Amino acid sequence: MVVAAIALATTSSECRAIPPDTEEPAALLAVVADPVRLAVLQTLTGGTTCVCELQTRVPIAANLLSYHLKVLRDTGLISAARRGRWVDYSLVDGARTGCTPRCRAPPCGGEQS
């Protein structure tokens, strides 16, 4: 099914090349599409959360959680604040609403609505 959709999109006369303004939204969607990162983001919608609490809510190895938190920080969706030996994570201002405009690329050959 996906292959057919890709083949259809690549043969369409209106969509011969991927528009350059779709790269940033595609990268953002790739980041949040990971189930672990999505679980972290959903947890952080409840407010600032200590990494120790994240580990209980997202039960994966500490090194894997650390990796996923770094990806989210590098993307600019979350921020970290050190509190002694603990680190508190929170969504950055506009993270919830900031994804929507960045992911609204116009369709191939069309205008943005």
Beta strands, then each sheet from edge to edge (+ up, - down):
strand 1: 49-50
strand 2: 78-83
strand 3: 86-91
sheet 1: 1+ 3- 2+
end
